[in-house]
């Protein structure tokens, strides 16, 4: 099975989610992500029982589209911010 080129993957994800972005600040390559939906945002931030790091994990899990199975916890810190913080800042 032939592997898709990055531009093909980006186009497919854009067709599916309409609004997608790329982030190139990771040493392992480019990440494609989408914003939270309005309902996801309210559900996430109205839950007072969640800690910030848990919210960041949920955002990353739901919004990072490529690479599939991106392990946010395995990424090194970038400057003073962790990858979770960096991705959540943009989402």
Secondary structure, DSSP 8 states (H G I E B T S, - for coil): -----HHHHHHHHHHHHS--EEEEEETTEEEEE----HHHHHHHHS-TTS-HHHHHHHHHHHHEEESTT--GGGS--BTTB-HHHHHHHH-
